[in-house]
Amino acid sequence: MVGGCQSCFISVLLLGCFLHDVEASNPQREIHTKVGDTVELSSGLSTEGLTKADWIYEGKKMADKEGAFKNTQFDGRLEFNPANFSLTLKGLTLKDSGEFSFISGKGTGQRPTVIITLYVHEPITKEPIVNSSSTWHTSNASCTVLLECSAATTGHVTYQWTVGTKTFNGFRLQHIIRRQDEDSKFTCTISNVVSEMSTIKTVTCSNTTSPERGKTPLPAGIGFFFTPIVGAGGCLLVAVIVGVAVCVYRHKQSQADSVFIRSQSTNRGPATDHMINQDEIQNMPEYSTLLHGDRCLYETIGGPVEARNGSSNEPEESLYINLAADQ
């Protein structure tokens, strides 16, 4: 009976020791901190009788029970405590974020691995920027406001809007306000686990409200009629240019087609010069026109011509065409 009680006592004692180790150690946890901070990494396990105590960072050993290793990204910023095998990291940067593992063992075997995930965040130092635009609705005298919040920082941040007593999540917000609401205040808050900042935007609803900078947009009808007017004006300009070109061309052609006809008869006095146009020449029995540079060329035009004195025996009249080349 005494032996049975003693055996039970020993079992309870061993179970208590095991539970102590389990409670004292959280096998997986997270630590959030900001750039420039100092953080201590501790396994939370008992260090008595340890035969093995290794710290691993992203798959690479950085310390053991004898001390911290050199030639790591933490050189000059790492301290090792041999009393409890904890690590102290100083001057944290964004690149220091990662997974740290503590592997330890005793004579009885290896203990559960402790995993610590470190998140280094950049603190928010600038207020968020809020842009807004609104559209006026004549039918119900209200405005639809569209707001957008942006953060001038890297890393993950969350966005929250506050309008009166209501809150909304997301970096964009669409809200309806009425004319009687007067000035409406919209608060955008950006935050991460280590910091937060806010900006307040005031919007007024009126019939002059328009997207961006408060300028009144053109009515839809003006744009509709303005486009055809511009198109018609362009067509009219092209027509005028073409008409002028045609007039100039015809004027030059009329100068080139003007000819001077000189007639001379053997029984008459000095030759009489007169000018006819090309249409008159075409009514003659035979004709030819020859232009050659600036020279004048005479060509006899043959054909029966009525006698000037009424006699058919009189010599034929010779007509000469004085062809003048257009300069």
Rosetta silent file (secondary structure, phi, psi, omega in degrees, C-alpha in Angstrom):
SEQUENCE: MVGGCQSCFISVLLLGCFLHDVEASNPQREIHTKVGDTVELSSGLSTEGLTKADWIYEGKKMADKEGAFKNTQFDGRLEFNPANFSLTLKGLTLKDSGEFSFISGKGTGQRPTVIITLYVHEPITKEPIVNSSSTWHTSNASCTVLLECSAATTGHVTYQWTVGTKTFNGFRLQHIIRRQDEDSKFTCTISNVVSEMSTIKTVTCSNTTSPERGKTPLPAGIGFFFTPIVGAGGCLLVAVIVGVAVCVYRHKQSQADSVFIRSQSTNRGPATDHMINQDEIQNMPEYSTLLHGDRCLYETIGGPVEARNGSSNEPEESLYINLAADQ
SCORE:     score description
SCORE:     0.000 S_00000001
   1 L     0.000  -43.559  179.541    0.000    0.000    0.000 S_00000001
   2 H   -65.536  -39.786  179.334    2.818    2.343    0.910 S_00000001
   3 H   -64.159  -37.054  179.475    4.644    1.453   -2.294 S_00000001
   4 H   -65.974  -40.870  178.368    1.541    2.198   -4.358 S_00000001
   5 H   -65.048  -39.929  179.969    1.139    5.651   -2.821 S_00000001
   6 H   -64.477  -39.076  178.351    4.797    6.408   -3.358 S_00000001
   7 H   -64.053  -41.174  178.274    4.493    5.428   -7.012 S_00000001
   8 H   -64.088  -40.294 -179.749    1.478    7.708   -7.440 S_00000001
   9 H   -62.255  -42.447  179.932    3.339   10.577   -5.777 S_00000001
  10 H   -65.037  -39.858  179.943    6.277   10.211   -8.142 S_00000001
  11 H   -63.573  -44.041  178.782    3.959   10.136  -11.171 S_00000001
  12 H   -63.844  -39.405 -179.906    2.186   13.296  -10.084 S_00000001
  13 H   -63.563  -44.510  178.880    5.510   15.016   -9.459 S_00000001
  14 H   -64.742  -40.324  178.269    6.813   14.153  -12.918 S_00000001
  15 H   -63.793  -38.646  178.480    3.551   15.281  -14.508 S_00000001
  16 H   -64.660  -40.634  178.093    3.761   18.560  -12.613 S_00000001
  17 H   -63.513  -40.104 -179.560    7.295   19.162  -13.820 S_00000001
  18 H   -65.868  -44.159  179.075    6.229   18.449  -17.385 S_00000001
  19 H   -65.296  -32.116  178.260    3.245   20.761  -17.125 S_00000001
  20 H   -61.893  -44.677  179.250    5.498   23.442  -15.633 S_00000001
  21 H   -64.464  -39.911 -178.287    7.724   23.332  -18.680 S_00000001
  22 H   -66.857  -42.219 -178.784    4.722   23.415  -21.014 S_00000001
  23 H   -71.116  -35.311 -177.005    3.118   26.377  -19.224 S_00000001
  24 H   -71.690  -21.376 -177.038    6.363   28.257  -18.913 S_00000001
  25 L  -116.530  132.965  171.554    6.993   28.054  -22.612 S_00000001
  26 L  -102.207  107.201 -170.977    4.778   29.282  -25.392 S_00000001
  27 L   -61.409  -18.954  179.491    5.996   27.213  -28.366 S_00000001
  28 E  -150.746  125.374 -179.896    4.889   29.863  -30.903 S_00000001
  29 E  -152.397  168.990 -178.020    4.331   33.559  -30.469 S_00000001
  30 E  -121.716  147.681  175.633    4.620   36.928  -32.225 S_00000001
  31 E  -129.537  126.490  177.396    6.378   40.149  -31.300 S_00000001
  32 E  -111.300  131.608  179.634    5.519   43.481  -32.958 S_00000001
  33 E  -149.566  176.439 -177.354    7.870   46.423  -32.615 S_00000001
  34 E  -116.226  166.252 -178.029    8.985   49.474  -34.584 S_00000001
  35 L   -57.926  134.791  178.517   12.136   50.528  -36.385 S_00000001
  36 L    91.386  -10.440 -178.881   14.941   51.524  -34.009 S_00000001
  37 L   -76.317  169.819  173.597   13.558   49.646  -31.005 S_00000001
  38 L  -116.336  137.352 -177.536   15.316   47.047  -28.833 S_00000001
  39 E  -135.452  145.404  176.786   13.729   43.655  -28.215 S_00000001
  40 E  -109.294  130.190  177.821   14.585   40.646  -26.039 S_00000001
  41 E  -106.775  118.720 -179.023   13.932   37.115  -27.308 S_00000001
  42 L  -130.348  141.825 -179.390   13.525   34.528  -24.571 S_00000001
  43 L   -73.686  -29.306 -176.576   12.428   30.913  -24.786 S_00000001
  44 L    78.438    6.492  179.727   10.663   31.003  -21.423 S_00000001
  45 L   -96.706  160.737  174.428   11.967   27.502  -20.654 S_00000001
  46 L   -68.014  138.635 -178.596   13.994   26.324  -17.713 S_00000001
  47 L  -100.278   -0.772 -177.185   17.714   26.455  -18.456 S_00000001
  48 L   -70.410  129.237  175.701   18.783   23.980  -15.759 S_00000001
  49 L    72.823   17.916  179.795   20.621   20.953  -17.069 S_00000001
  50 L   -72.070  135.740  174.675   20.509   21.990  -20.711 S_00000001
  51 L  -106.031  -11.187 -179.481   22.958   20.213  -22.963 S_00000001
  52 E  -148.496  134.201  178.072   21.895   22.062  -26.091 S_00000001
  53 E  -152.709   97.595 -176.718   20.644   25.615  -26.656 S_00000001
  54 E  -118.735  138.427  172.065   20.681   26.954  -30.243 S_00000001
  55 E  -105.911  129.633 -179.546   19.106   30.052  -31.741 S_00000001
  56 E  -119.646  131.887  176.489   18.174   29.822  -35.442 S_00000001
  57 E  -120.232  115.973  179.669   17.193   32.826  -37.599 S_00000001
  58 L    49.642   44.147  175.704   15.587   32.091  -40.965 S_00000001
  59 L    86.258   -2.055 -179.093   17.311   28.694  -41.138 S_00000001
  60 E  -117.254  134.535  179.559   20.786   29.920  -40.076 S_00000001
  61 E   -72.523  130.700 -178.902   22.322   29.361  -36.635 S_00000001
  62 E  -118.631  -13.588  178.244   23.165   32.651  -34.950 S_00000001
  63 E  -164.137  154.501  171.339   23.968   31.522  -31.352 S_00000001
  64 E  -135.877 -168.538 -175.234   24.426   28.455  -29.151 S_00000001
  65 L   -66.522  -13.629  179.126   24.964   27.849  -25.411 S_00000001
  66 L   -88.738  -19.946  179.795   28.506   29.176  -25.709 S_00000001
  67 E   147.338 -178.035 -177.828   27.523   32.544  -27.113 S_00000001
  68 E   -82.176  148.441  177.431   26.469   34.517  -30.212 S_00000001
  69 L   -84.839  159.503  175.888   28.021   33.930  -33.621 S_00000001
  70 L  -100.827  177.066  178.554   29.743   36.571  -35.694 S_00000001
  71 L    59.927   42.807  172.681   29.315   37.487  -39.358 S_00000001
  72 L  -119.769  172.601 -179.320   25.554   37.750  -39.194 S_00000001
  73 L   -69.767   -8.008 -179.449   23.268   40.645  -40.094 S_00000001
  74 L  -102.360   13.390  179.780   23.054   41.426  -36.366 S_00000001
  75 L   -55.283  131.154 -179.942   26.778   42.076  -35.841 S_00000001
  76 L    81.102   -7.294 -178.595   27.248   44.853  -33.296 S_00000001
  77 L  -124.232    7.669 -174.056   23.551   44.768  -32.402 S_00000001
  78 E  -118.474  132.400  175.643   23.268   41.353  -30.744 S_00000001
  79 E  -125.343  137.881 -179.561   23.771   40.421  -27.074 S_00000001
  80 E  -114.739  131.462  179.533   23.625   36.878  -25.648 S_00000001
  81 E  -103.381  108.584 -177.158   22.742   36.163  -22.013 S_00000001
  82 L   -71.168  -14.557 -178.664   24.378   32.890  -20.878 S_00000001
  83 L   -73.293  -40.903 -178.906   22.282   32.790  -17.708 S_00000001
  84 L  -126.383    6.305  177.579   18.966   32.238  -19.451 S_00000001
  85 L    59.557   32.717  177.673   20.138   31.900  -23.095 S_00000001
  86 E   -91.266  160.114  177.505   18.081   34.890  -24.199 S_00000001
  87 E  -115.961  141.508  174.372   18.946   37.220  -27.105 S_00000001
  88 E  -120.002  122.164 -179.986   18.765   41.005  -27.143 S_00000001
  89 E  -108.799  130.973 -177.432   18.511   42.744  -30.548 S_00000001
  90 L  -115.344  159.198  175.771   19.200   46.479  -30.818 S_00000001
  91 L    53.123   52.684 -174.695   18.577   49.101  -33.494 S_00000001
  92 L   -63.509  144.675  175.612   15.977   47.045  -35.308 S_00000001
  93 L  -121.782  169.986  178.948   15.374   47.572  -39.026 S_00000001
  94 H   -61.486  -31.906 -178.763   12.618   46.433  -41.353 S_00000001
  95 H   -71.931  -13.501 -179.576   14.923   43.704  -42.675 S_00000001
  96 H   -78.561   -8.797  177.887   15.195   42.176  -39.185 S_00000001
  97 L   -62.561  138.795 -179.483   11.645   40.892  -39.399 S_00000001
  98 E   164.650 -169.443 -175.587   11.582   37.116  -39.525 S_00000001
  99 E  -107.408  126.838  177.223   11.323   33.837  -37.650 S_00000001
 100 E  -111.263  134.263  179.958   13.559   32.948  -34.695 S_00000001
 101 E  -122.361  137.103  175.712   13.678   29.377  -33.363 S_00000001
 102 E  -113.400  116.048 -179.047   15.080   28.158  -30.031 S_00000001
 103 E  -112.047  121.834 -176.808   16.105   24.489  -30.059 S_00000001
 104 E  -136.757  162.452  178.952   17.155   22.992  -26.719 S_00000001
 105 E  -158.785  158.521  176.248   17.671   19.623  -25.119 S_00000001
 106 E  -119.743 -173.163  178.503   18.605   17.795  -21.919 S_00000001
 107 L   -63.616  -26.530 -178.754   20.043   14.393  -21.212 S_00000001
 108 L   -80.471  -10.403  179.419   16.566   12.925  -21.559 S_00000001
 109 E   136.789 -176.262 -177.915   16.196   14.272  -25.116 S_00000001
 110 E   -82.958  140.459  178.722   15.220   17.327  -27.127 S_00000001
 111 L   -90.711  166.872  179.005   12.532   19.662  -25.879 S_00000001
 112 L   -58.350  142.343  179.464    9.802   21.267  -28.027 S_00000001
 113 L   -76.118  133.668  176.735   11.100   23.995  -30.345 S_00000001
 114 E   -96.629  126.680 -179.120   10.088   27.532  -29.449 S_00000001
 115 E  -115.362  125.604  178.414    9.262   29.720  -32.494 S_00000001
 116 E  -121.231  121.842  177.597    9.150   33.511  -32.215 S_00000001
 117 E  -100.670  121.766 -177.730    8.072   35.592  -35.226 S_00000001
 118 E  -102.057  129.395  175.995    9.362   39.157  -35.123 S_00000001
 119 E  -117.294  118.098  177.403    7.576   41.950  -37.020 S_00000001
 120 E  -104.699  122.963 -175.490    9.401   45.266  -37.309 S_00000001
 121 E  -112.422  149.825  173.594    7.142   48.109  -38.455 S_00000001
 122 L   -85.273  126.509 -179.480    7.879   51.575  -39.710 S_00000001
 123 L   -69.239  147.502  177.780    6.162   54.143  -37.487 S_00000001
 124 L   -81.309  121.647 -176.587    3.702   56.513  -39.133 S_00000001
 125 L  -116.494   -9.671 -178.934    5.149   60.014  -38.985 S_00000001
 126 L  -123.428  145.136  177.820    3.001   61.910  -41.521 S_00000001
 127 L   -67.760  148.363  177.825   -0.697   62.613  -41.593 S_00000001
 128 L   -67.903  157.120  178.419   -2.677   60.871  -44.330 S_00000001
 129 E  -101.608  129.275 -178.525   -3.700   62.804  -47.448 S_00000001
 130 E  -116.311  122.422  173.948   -7.432   63.055  -48.157 S_00000001
 131 E  -110.403  143.689 -177.643   -8.791   63.940  -51.623 S_00000001
 132 E  -140.343  153.118  171.878  -12.485   64.502  -52.212 S_00000001
 133 E  -145.334  151.450 -177.476  -14.946   65.185  -55.003 S_00000001
 134 E  -143.188  152.924 -179.374  -18.700   65.670  -54.863 S_00000001
 135 E  -124.019  130.254 -178.916  -21.660   65.757  -57.233 S_00000001
 136 E   -85.823  134.243  177.399  -24.742   67.918  -56.725 S_00000001
 137 E  -112.666  110.766 -177.358  -28.167   66.301  -57.208 S_00000001
 138 L   -67.939  -33.185 -174.092  -30.855   68.841  -58.041 S_00000001
 139 L   -59.194  -39.295 -178.334  -33.729   66.373  -57.630 S_00000001
 140 L  -126.049   15.389  177.188  -33.286   65.985  -53.870 S_00000001
 141 L    51.124   53.309  179.521  -30.857   68.830  -53.043 S_00000001
 142 E  -136.382  171.145  179.453  -28.091   66.485  -51.905 S_00000001
 143 E  -129.255  139.247  170.041  -24.463   65.696  -52.721 S_00000001
 144 E   -98.674  117.750 -176.210  -22.670   62.423  -53.260 S_00000001
 145 E  -104.442  130.432  175.662  -19.188   62.768  -51.791 S_00000001
 146 E  -114.735  120.467 -178.269  -16.324   60.486  -52.813 S_00000001
 147 E  -119.370  146.025  178.594  -13.275   60.562  -50.523 S_00000001
 148 E  -136.369  130.111 -176.919   -9.935   58.788  -50.857 S_00000001
 149 E  -112.754  134.762  179.458   -7.287   58.508  -48.145 S_00000001
 150 E  -132.351  145.614 -177.704   -3.629   57.727  -48.830 S_00000001
 151 L  -107.420  133.752  178.041   -0.700   57.104  -46.487 S_00000001
 152 L   -90.478   57.789 -179.349    2.784   58.469  -47.085 S_00000001
 153 L  -152.918  161.194  177.039    4.446   55.410  -45.577 S_00000001
 154 L   -98.136  169.638  179.941    5.521   51.898  -46.496 S_00000001
 155 L    88.033  175.889 -176.854    4.337   48.685  -44.961 S_00000001
 156 L   -80.951  128.849  175.186    0.884   47.493  -44.065 S_00000001
 157 L  -133.135  156.744  175.793   -1.552   50.059  -42.686 S_00000001
 158 E  -111.225  150.383 -178.220   -5.280   49.991  -42.020 S_00000001
 159 E  -116.615  137.773  176.875   -7.738   52.755  -42.937 S_00000001
 160 E  -142.052  132.540  177.484  -10.748   53.839  -40.936 S_00000001
 161 E  -103.816  142.760  174.792  -13.247   56.640  -41.598 S_00000001
 162 E  -125.145  120.759  177.861  -15.252   58.389  -38.916 S_00000001
 163 E  -126.687  106.006 -174.820  -18.381   60.347  -39.882 S_00000001
 164 L    65.522 -118.778  179.008  -20.270   61.583  -36.857 S_00000001
 165 L  -103.266    4.644 -177.808  -20.736   58.510  -34.673 S_00000001
 166 E  -102.617  149.420  178.104  -20.298   56.012  -37.498 S_00000001
 167 E  -125.434  146.827  179.485  -17.091   54.290  -38.592 S_00000001
 168 E  -137.726  147.426  179.518  -16.196   52.700  -41.924 S_00000001
 169 E  -103.582  154.383  179.732  -13.178   50.670  -43.047 S_00000001
 170 L   111.254  156.985 -177.179  -11.210   51.022  -46.270 S_00000001
 171 L   -84.158  -11.628  175.827   -9.227   53.782  -47.946 S_00000001
 172 E  -114.351  147.994  178.497  -12.238   54.920  -50.046 S_00000001
 173 E  -144.352  131.259  172.836  -15.558   56.230  -48.803 S_00000001
 174 E  -115.060  125.853 -173.531  -18.727   57.264  -50.646 S_00000001
 175 E  -141.001  146.600  178.845  -21.193   59.214  -48.572 S_00000001
 176 E  -106.432  126.938  176.178  -24.352   61.240  -49.210 S_00000001
 177 E  -123.639  155.615 -178.189  -24.818   64.564  -47.447 S_00000001
 178 E  -110.674  160.541 -175.215  -27.674   67.022  -47.707 S_00000001
 179 H   -58.970  -37.028 -177.804  -27.651   70.761  -48.099 S_00000001
 180 H   -74.163   -9.103  179.584  -29.080   71.311  -44.632 S_00000001
 181 H   -73.055   -8.855 -177.310  -26.233   69.297  -43.084 S_00000001
 182 L    56.628 -136.014 -178.295  -23.983   72.364  -43.478 S_00000001
 183 E   -80.234  124.870  178.341  -20.298   71.445  -43.040 S_00000001
 184 E  -106.789  132.540 -177.796  -19.710   67.694  -42.791 S_00000001
 185 E  -103.842  131.028  177.703  -16.481   66.426  -41.239 S_00000001
 186 E  -120.326  123.349 -178.815  -14.804   63.231  -42.421 S_00000001
 187 E  -109.358  122.993  175.501  -11.906   61.831  -40.376 S_00000001
 188 E  -105.770  126.517  179.271   -9.463   59.368  -41.942 S_00000001
 189 E  -119.380  124.018  174.214   -7.241   57.431  -39.533 S_00000001
 190 E  -107.432  143.438 -176.076   -4.348   55.286  -40.717 S_00000001
 191 E  -154.415  154.584  164.919   -2.687   52.902  -38.285 S_00000001
 192 L  -130.692 -169.926 -173.323   -0.422   49.945  -37.831 S_00000001
 193 L   -72.843   -9.049 -176.230    0.368   47.991  -34.676 S_00000001
 194 L  -117.994  -11.776 -177.118    2.865   50.587  -33.454 S_00000001
 195 L  -163.679  168.437  175.535    1.402   53.989  -34.441 S_00000001
 196 E  -158.629  155.471  176.032   -1.490   55.916  -35.970 S_00000001
 197 E  -149.129  156.060 -175.252   -2.309   59.380  -37.394 S_00000001
 198 E  -133.239  158.272  174.306   -5.482   61.140  -38.573 S_00000001
 199 E  -138.004  138.736  179.090   -6.666   63.872  -40.948 S_00000001
 200 E  -107.127  130.574  177.903  -10.005   65.728  -40.915 S_00000001
 201 E  -117.757  127.070  179.205  -11.654   66.790  -44.187 S_00000001
 202 E  -104.083  128.449 -178.237  -14.565   69.248  -44.190 S_00000001
 203 E  -125.199  134.394  177.455  -17.033   69.113  -47.099 S_00000001
 204 E  -112.270  134.652  179.996  -19.921   71.510  -47.789 S_00000001
 205 L   -95.999  121.150  176.580  -22.868   70.519  -49.970 S_00000001
 206 L  -152.712  169.591 -177.533  -24.140   73.214  -52.356 S_00000001
 207 L   -75.440   -1.285  174.118  -25.301   73.539  -55.951 S_00000001
 208 L   -99.978   -0.659 -179.394  -21.848   74.850  -56.896 S_00000001
 209 L   -66.622  135.544 -179.739  -20.155   71.690  -55.652 S_00000001
 210 L  -150.103  164.679 -179.493  -18.245   69.902  -58.393 S_00000001
 211 L   -60.539  127.772  171.600  -15.471   67.332  -58.714 S_00000001
 212 L    62.611  132.816  167.594  -12.093   68.610  -57.535 S_00000001
 213 L    57.060    7.469  174.271  -11.192   72.212  -56.671 S_00000001
 214 L    70.520   17.745  178.902  -14.819   73.388  -56.521 S_00000001
 215 L   -81.786  140.930 -179.914  -15.090   74.443  -60.186 S_00000001
 216 L   -78.192  124.173 -178.705  -18.570   74.393  -61.738 S_00000001
 217 L   -73.506  157.969  175.788  -18.678   71.865  -64.584 S_00000001
 218 L   -67.543  139.857  174.920  -20.154   72.739  -67.988 S_00000001
 219 L   -59.691  151.982 -176.096  -23.802   71.709  -68.429 S_00000001
 220 H   -61.259  -35.355 -177.235  -24.211   68.575  -70.461 S_00000001
 221 H   -65.102  -34.436 -178.303  -26.095   70.419  -73.251 S_00000001
 222 H   -63.321  -45.447  178.964  -23.243   72.842  -73.909 S_00000001
 223 H   -62.760  -33.700 -177.364  -20.795   70.078  -74.660 S_00000001
 224 H   -67.754  -41.920 -178.523  -23.360   68.405  -76.930 S_00000001
 225 H   -83.514  -24.973 -176.330  -23.886   71.506  -79.097 S_00000001
 226 H   -67.787  -37.158 -177.617  -20.316   72.756  -78.936 S_00000001
 227 H   -63.653  -48.009  177.597  -18.843   69.750  -80.731 S_00000001
 228 H   -62.183  -35.014  179.824  -20.939   70.081  -83.964 S_00000001
 229 H   -62.637  -44.733  178.387  -20.212   73.831  -84.100 S_00000001
 230 H   -61.314  -41.696  179.879  -16.472   73.216  -84.007 S_00000001
 231 H   -64.608  -42.122  179.575  -16.816   70.557  -86.710 S_00000001
 232 H   -64.863  -39.562  177.867  -18.890   72.844  -88.971 S_00000001
 233 H   -61.604  -39.593  177.858  -16.377   75.655  -88.571 S_00000001
 234 H   -64.500  -42.756  178.981  -13.563   73.354  -89.661 S_00000001
 235 H   -63.134  -41.398  179.324  -15.494   72.227  -92.756 S_00000001
 236 H   -61.857  -40.714  179.137  -16.258   75.864  -93.692 S_00000001
 237 H   -62.714  -43.051  178.434  -12.573   76.780  -93.456 S_00000001
 238 H   -63.109  -41.140 -179.767  -11.601   73.897  -95.744 S_00000001
 239 H   -62.691  -41.039  178.896  -14.299   74.927  -98.275 S_00000001
 240 H   -62.650  -44.123 -179.496  -13.009   78.525  -98.363 S_00000001
 241 H   -62.244  -44.745  179.545   -9.430   77.366  -98.966 S_00000001
 242 H   -63.530  -41.847  179.937  -10.495   75.042 -101.801 S_00000001
 243 H   -61.732  -43.702  178.250  -12.639   77.785 -103.405 S_00000001
 244 H   -61.575  -42.799 -179.819   -9.771   80.279 -103.401 S_00000001
 245 H   -62.174  -41.287  179.404   -7.443   77.695 -104.942 S_00000001
 246 H   -64.919  -42.425  179.158   -9.946   76.948 -107.746 S_00000001
 247 H   -61.328  -44.125  178.928  -10.419   80.661 -108.532 S_00000001
 248 H   -62.118  -42.223 -179.064   -6.665   81.225 -108.781 S_00000001
 249 H   -63.378  -44.841 -179.408   -6.286   78.199 -111.038 S_00000001
 250 H   -66.383  -35.802  178.922   -9.086   79.322 -113.386 S_00000001
 251 H   -62.484  -43.091  179.041   -7.695   82.849 -113.550 S_00000001
 252 H   -67.847  -35.808  178.853   -4.316   81.571 -114.707 S_00000001
 253 H   -65.634  -39.178  179.947   -5.968   79.234 -117.228 S_00000001
 254 H   -64.762  -34.351  176.716   -7.945   82.123 -118.744 S_00000001
 255 H   -68.010  -38.493 -178.922   -4.699   84.057 -119.233 S_00000001
 256 H   -70.783  -30.078 -176.344   -3.063   81.111 -120.946 S_00000001
 257 H   -85.100   -9.396  178.818   -6.057   80.553 -123.244 S_00000001
 258 L   -74.287  128.254 -178.677   -6.183   84.169 -124.447 S_00000001
 259 E  -128.867  156.781  177.544   -4.726   84.444 -127.970 S_00000001
 260 E  -113.555  127.227 -179.228   -4.252   87.222 -130.401 S_00000001
 261 E  -107.808  128.352  179.315   -5.261   86.726 -134.020 S_00000001
 262 E  -116.329  122.523 -179.822   -3.679   88.828 -136.689 S_00000001
 263 E  -108.912  144.764 -178.698   -5.226   88.858 -140.170 S_00000001
 264 E  -144.217  132.706  177.171   -3.541   90.114 -143.348 S_00000001
 265 L  -117.994  145.172 -178.652   -4.820   90.244 -146.966 S_00000001
 266 L   -68.753  -26.235 -178.310   -2.702   90.767 -150.098 S_00000001
 267 L   -98.332    6.240 -176.936   -5.230   93.336 -151.500 S_00000001
 268 L  -114.137  172.218 -178.973   -5.646   95.295 -148.262 S_00000001
 269 L   -75.507 -152.577  179.797   -3.721   97.874 -146.374 S_00000001
 270 L   -55.587  147.015 -177.299   -1.864   97.424 -143.078 S_00000001
 271 L   -64.501  144.745  178.577   -2.868   94.402 -141.079 S_00000001
 272 E  -104.508  124.173 -179.262   -5.572   94.783 -138.519 S_00000001
 273 E   -94.761  135.674  173.085   -4.906   93.204 -135.118 S_00000001
 274 E  -148.366  158.341 -175.539   -7.722   91.946 -132.994 S_00000001
 275 E  -111.609  135.406  174.363   -8.035   89.576 -130.052 S_00000001
 276 E  -131.116  161.513  178.047  -10.308   86.587 -129.786 S_00000001
 277 L   -96.758  179.601 -173.111  -10.569   83.922 -127.208 S_00000001
 278 H   -65.887  -35.001 -179.621  -10.152   80.212 -127.574 S_00000001
 279 H   -62.141  -36.190  178.629  -13.893   79.543 -128.051 S_00000001
 280 H   -68.586  -36.962  179.852  -13.904   81.781 -131.165 S_00000001
 281 H   -64.502  -35.682 -177.315  -10.925   79.968 -132.636 S_00000001
 282 H   -65.524  -19.443  179.103  -12.697   76.644 -132.282 S_00000001
 283 L   -81.070   -8.011  177.528  -15.436   77.889 -134.691 S_00000001
 284 L   -76.676  158.034 -179.218  -12.926   78.197 -137.509 S_00000001
 285 L   -60.543  -49.825  179.857  -12.593   75.393 -140.103 S_00000001
 286 L  -135.470  142.113  177.705   -9.053   74.534 -139.196 S_00000001
 287 L  -156.671  164.165  172.195   -6.869   75.791 -136.387 S_00000001
 288 L  -154.674  147.792  179.501   -3.928   74.882 -134.240 S_00000001
 289 L  -122.918  134.513 -178.177   -2.436   76.337 -131.109 S_00000001
 290 L  -139.788  119.086  175.911    1.212   76.099 -130.222 S_00000001
 291 L  -112.890  132.759  179.584    2.877   77.491 -127.127 S_00000001
 292 E  -145.882   93.605  178.487    6.595   77.264 -126.708 S_00000001
 293 L    60.865 -133.643 -179.384    8.182   79.190 -123.822 S_00000001
 294 L  -100.498    8.264 -176.320    8.225   82.955 -124.470 S_00000001
 295 E   -84.605  155.572  174.577    8.493   82.678 -128.273 S_00000001
 296 L  -105.918  134.709 -177.205    5.836   83.695 -130.792 S_00000001
 297 L  -130.461  132.220  179.323    5.073   81.253 -133.587 S_00000001
 298 L  -102.776  133.006  177.617    2.931   81.898 -136.624 S_00000001
 299 L  -132.972  130.140 -177.764    1.059   79.064 -138.199 S_00000001
 300 E   -74.215  131.746  176.273   -1.047   79.389 -141.333 S_00000001
 301 E  -102.502  117.808 -176.089   -4.565   78.332 -140.941 S_00000001
 302 L   -96.560  158.484  177.680   -5.904   76.990 -144.241 S_00000001
 303 L   146.607  156.251 -179.903   -9.401   76.742 -145.512 S_00000001
 304 L   -65.559  129.277  178.426  -11.827   78.440 -147.837 S_00000001
 305 L  -125.239  136.535 -179.805  -12.454   82.031 -146.871 S_00000001
 306 L   -62.976  140.483  179.472  -14.980   84.264 -148.496 S_00000001
 307 L   -68.646  139.428 -179.006  -13.499   86.934 -150.728 S_00000001
 308 L   -69.406  -31.768 -175.373  -13.593   90.393 -149.274 S_00000001
 309 L   -96.181    8.062  177.737  -14.536   91.975 -152.672 S_00000001
 310 L    86.152    2.447 -179.268  -17.230   89.451 -153.471 S_00000001
 311 L  -106.412  134.336  179.744  -15.127   87.580 -156.097 S_00000001
 312 L   -78.632   -8.713 -179.269  -14.295   83.922 -155.710 S_00000001
 313 L   -89.271   -5.607 -178.499  -11.122   84.389 -157.787 S_00000001
 314 L   -71.271  150.729 -178.570   -9.386   86.573 -155.260 S_00000001
 315 L   -57.720  148.615  176.175   -6.466   85.038 -153.350 S_00000001
 316 L   -63.763  145.415  178.755   -7.264   83.214 -150.199 S_00000001
 317 L   -83.511  132.065 -179.780   -6.889   85.221 -147.097 S_00000001
 318 E   -99.296  124.674  177.689   -4.092   84.075 -144.845 S_00000001
 319 E  -107.583  139.439  179.014   -4.706   84.285 -141.198 S_00000001
 320 E  -122.557  137.539  178.546   -1.941   84.117 -138.682 S_00000001
 321 E  -103.655  122.459  176.646   -2.330   83.383 -135.112 S_00000001
 322 E   -92.853  105.742 -176.725   -0.026   85.163 -132.792 S_00000001
 323 L   -92.644  118.019 -179.819    0.352   82.779 -129.938 S_00000001
 324 L  -107.003  121.716  178.966    1.606   84.448 -126.787 S_00000001
 325 L   -72.340  138.499  179.312    2.889   82.207 -124.051 S_00000001
 326 L   -70.834  128.343 -178.391    1.611   83.028 -120.594 S_00000001
 327 L   -69.707    0.000    0.000    4.400   84.427 -118.489 S_00000001
